[in-house]
Amino acid sequence: MPDMRDALGVLLAGGQGERLWPLTRDRAKPAVPFGALYRIIDVTLSNCINSSLHRVFVLTQYKALSLNRHIRAGWSPLMGLGEFIEVLPPQMRVSQQWYQGTADAVYQNIYSIGSERSKFVFILSGDQIYKMNYARMLQQHIDSAADVTVATIEIPAAEAAKQFGVLETDKGWRIVGFEEKPAKPKQSPHKAAHCNASMGIYIFNTQLLIPILLADSEDPKSSHDFGKDILPRIISKHRVFAYNFVDENSQETLYWRDVGTLDAYYEANMDLVSVSPVFNLYDKHWPLRGWQHQYPPAKFVFADADRMGVAIDSIVAGGSILSGGRVQNCVVGYDVRVNSYCEISESILYNHVNVGRHSRIRRAIIDRHVSLPEHTEIGYDLEADRRRFHLTPSGIVVVVRQESLIEEPEAQ
């Protein structure tokens, strides 16, 4: 494997996450909870640590207070001498504007990147669920004498249509064309009826990245995005290769989820609670890390036949008490209380939620610090739910606290 000390990671975590609204009303998209214990950003940061990529800048922008605290408390202590996971807020050193796109975000931090004197720069996203060894990708980058490498995943062409940026490659994986969300994606020469979809993960040789970003910053017609602008511009001029995703998840099918929408986010959480989870949180070979809160063990009480504290096909974080209530196919965060005679199914309950007695909830996401009164019903009358809450296209009900004027509070 290559020496990862030659590489620097730049993790883009400043997205507003409009398609995850209202979960992003009070927090940045990468700070949205995932899998009861974690935040979405923990998946990518775990990939960094497991890949020995130990120098990472996290570029933040939108409502980043809780994200900053999470990284400071859960990630910064892991690093040693010469290593760091460091939050970089917008500094406006080379621009008087907020980040205009993914490439502009990196360009505005060009001085910080240049000061690290790395040979290679990884551009990573903070809103994807997957397990990847970045060292494997860098090894191919070096072996192919590439200037730029783009991580791709083979997706059935019919599924990729109008959904993904699609790369056209030759048989040696060199990229010869790119289309942004085409109606008829060009098929891969390596797998019939499939195409090579961009994962939004890049490796650049540092000596090339900096002049490319400078040129893009001076182009008034550019939207300053790696996928839309940078990639099409450099394909014919430089050695740009695709890296076919190798999944560290150790399952029969590749697992990669872009959780940019509420429905995709909900499905990614539901992937965790099956008997043989599609995305395995219990894999000691590729552990998922995060800030672990200090709460007492989860508790399940009352053995009465009509009010029994039960969790079936669910994950439950510490400090939660199922006091005579039943949850099934659920993701339950820290310090949640489900009171007697409740029935909750196929739902995500964030930290500090309280569900009053005799409530029935299904296919819902309940945000942190929401207290539901007794006899609450959610998910059974979607038209009534639509008048009170946010409803996704697939019928997931999202319940948040009453309108907030402040960012997510410090208590986690």
Secondary structure, 3 states (H helix, E strand, C coil): CCCHHHEEEEEECCCCCHHHCCCCCCCCHHHCEECCCEECHHHHHHHHHHCCCCEEEEECCCCCHHHHHHHHHHCHHHCCCCCEEEEECCCCCCCCCCCCCHHHHHHCCHHHHHHCCCCEEEEEECCEEECCCHHHHHHHHHHCCCCEEEEEEEEEHHHHCCCCEEEEECCCCEEEEEEECCCCCCCCCCCCCEEEEEEEEEEEEHHHHHHHHHHHHCCCCCCCCHHHHHHHHHCCCCCEEEEECCCCCCCCCCCEEECCCHHHHHHHHHCCCCCCCCCCCCCCCCCCCCCCCCCCCCEEECECCCCECEEECCEECCCCEEECCEEECCEECCCCEECCCCEEECCEECCCCEECCCCEEECEEECCCCEECCCCEECCCHHHHHHHCEECCCCCEEECCCCCCCCCCCCC
